[in-house]
Structures are given as structure tokens and as C-alpha cells.
Amino acid sequence: MPATYYDILEIHSDATTDEIKQAYRRLAKRVHPDTSASDDATKLFRDLQQAYETLVDAKQRRLYDARLAAERAPHERLVPFTLQLLASHTQLPLLAEQQMLYVLAEIKANENFTPLRAPLNICLVLDHSLSMEGTRIAQAKEAALYLIDRLDKQDILSVVAFGDRARVIVSAQSDADRSVAKTSVRTIQPCGGTELLQGISAGLDEVRRARRFESLDHLILITDGQTYGDETGCLEAADAAAREKIGLTLLGLGADWNDELLDEMAARSGGYSTFIDSPARLTAAFHERFAELTNVMARDVQLNFRLHESVLLKDVFRLTPDIARVRVSENCLPLGALEARRTLRVLIALSVNAARAGTLRALRAEASGELLNGSQSRQSIDAELAVTLSADIVTTASVPREIEDALARIAVFKVQEKAQADLARGDHARATTRMQNLATHLLNFGEVELARAALLEAGELNRTGQMSAEGRKRIRYGTRGLSHSLASDRKLP
């Protein structure tokens, strides 16, 4: 096998930029045509120069590493996904005070890895309380019928309807009679109140009863109302789903459901929660979610990391599928499922307070996930991020566009968070000002309708001291969705 650029520079593949420069300076003296007696000194120096220019440039190095992976010998293990770390700065001045360092971690499927479509084990948990009467229950049933028509023979579907109590409408089974399942769904009628834990518990039981070694287990919830007194039980159920690797998709319909509860359940389970503003959007939401589930290549994806003692973790945001704060437990980030065509992105904010000049190995990360290829083996890959600390004056390089874009969208998301916090403290004036500022930021992103909603809520705050329930949710989930305009299938530079 021909020598790689790492071989030419006599360094390891995880060498830092500083180590690459040191190796080049050392070898250049040895092989330069003016000082070397070798007959092929010119070629050796040219190869050395090419290797150095490629590896010292972060973007060119990533492309080269990807090409190396594709050219591996057949007997070598093909890593099913890749982990890339991109820093806001590769060099920092040596200062007495703390400095911020942002790291964009990207996990994506290896282009040369062909995933298998895992059989789905889905339970649809449908709120049929009285508040769902009319268009809502009709559209929810249509969405369920859409799902039934899309499943393959290998897939398993169950349907649970809940109000004050839960009832299994379609029991979990593969290759079910679709006409019987559809007839059962059409019989659902609105009645009673909303006890979310009843539906979640019954749905998880159906998933557990039908799960198989090779299946992708998932629960999809549709609810439009508040639940009372069972919130702790719902969070415990989300914790149990996470332990058992059961994914959660939580869809809130209309304005009256508890977004904080559903978001917390999603955060604990590595799942997904969102706002459905109208019943007519339900079928489209099911279409999108079904396409995503059939594209999953690994479940229970985690990002584990170790920090240098002079580096502190300040904040973590997940960027896909929406902007969300990530729950960090013992330096482990649960990220849910990895799809074959969508990159998982996480932005990590670090505080650096180093006392010595030189190379700082700031972060060591490992991405792991359970492959859905029949073997269910857990695969992992790691990467290291290092920066150079210099006592000399450091020329400030521009922050990579990918990180600038992510930070700009997160900043807008934080504005609405702060407005909500101001409102909770009773500071209506500050909340109003923040909502007005939010509208300006949204216009800069071309989000005209969302900006209009923010201005309407600013006016509502000014008049009544409150935001409308629907407007608050529209803005909360709309700003979370700003990450959608970050290209999800772009080629890494």
C-alpha cells in the first residue's frame, strides 16, 4: 500500500497542527535538494511539501482523511459513521482570563457504508379526549391510516387511544390485516380528559411486547391537552424508554399542551418533540417522521468526551433535527438515532484557562451507536481537538462559517428563552423589548412569518402582560427550527 501523507511526515493520523509543523521543519532540512545527497531528493521534497500543505489545512485534511477511509483495504473494518471536530480557533493567545472556544461535532454516515432498513416496531399513542373533538380527531385518524398504509410486512404496528384511561385499539403484530387495523382506528371517538401517563405506559407496553432483536422500537404520541398530577410518572417513563432504547416522537397539537413536559421527556430519552400548529399538518408530520425512521442506521447514539483540566464545559446545543439544549450526564451526550442521510450536529461551548504556552489537547471525543444491520453491534470512533496557545501576538483567524452560522441561530433561540424567563419573573417590559429584538433578528434570517408572530406577541405583552399560548409555542418551536437552514447533507469542507 502506498505511503500516506502521515507516513511521509512520520506522524500519527491524530497529530495536531503544531506536531505537523514540527515534523515538516525537521524533515525539510533532511530531504531538501540543496542539502540532501539522495538522487530522488527533489521528488522526496515535493512529496513532503504536498503532504504538509494538505494536512496543515483543516479542510483539506478532512477531505484527505475521507479519501483514505474509502481506499482502505477490504479486510480492514469499515467504520459505519465518522466523527469530525471543528474548532472556532486553532490558535489562542496566552491570557490570564478565560477564553471561549466553540467546537462543532459532526457525526454522519460513512458514504461507503450501506445500511439495512431495520424493521419498525411502532406504537401510535393517540389522545382522544373531548378537546380532540372535530377536525383534530379526524385528522389524527387520517394520519394513523397513512402510517398503516406505509408499513412493510416486516414492520409491527400498534395503536393506543387514551383519555382518562388507555385502550389498545390495534395490538402489536407484524403483517397485520390492514383493513381490520383501519376499521379499528376509525372507531375511535373523543371522550374524557387527558391523562398522558396512561397512554404513554400502555404504548410502551405494546412496544415492549412486540420488540425483536433487530427492530427499531419507537413510540409516536399525539396530544392536544394538559395532563395533571402525573408529570413525574411521565418523566420516569421517558427515562425507562431511554434505558430500553425506545425512541420517542412527541407531537403537541394546538396551543394547550404542556410543551415544557414534552420537551423534558424528549431531552431525557434522546427523542424529539415539536409543535403542530394545525390538524391539517398531522399527515405531513407523519410523512416526514416515517421517512426519517426508515432511514435510521444506528440507535442510541452517544457522544462521550474528556476535557483537559484547564478546560470547562459551559454549554451544549444539539442542532439536528432542531436546536435544543442537550442534557449532559458524566460528560455523555445522548443524541438518539443517526440517519443515513442526515448529519448529527452538536455545538459545544468551552472555557479555556491555560497557564502555559504550547499545544493544548482540549477535547477528546468518542461517538458510538448501535448499528441496525442485523448484528446490533455497538460501533465507535474517536477524534481529538487540539489548539495552540502562544505567548506571542496571535493573528485572529476568522471563525469557520459553519460555527458562525450555528452561533447566530442559537443566539436567536436564546433571545426567546430570555424573553420567556423575563415573563416568568414578571418583567413584562423587558420581555416585550426582547420580543421586538427577536423580530428584527428573525427578519435578518428571512423568517418573515415568524418575525410577524414575534411582533404580535410583543404587542400582546404590552397590552396584557402575557403572551398567547399559541404564539408562545409558535415562537419557541420556530426559533428551534432555525437550524433547518443549516445544510443537512452538505459535503464537509
Disulfide bonds with the S-S distance in Angstrom:
none
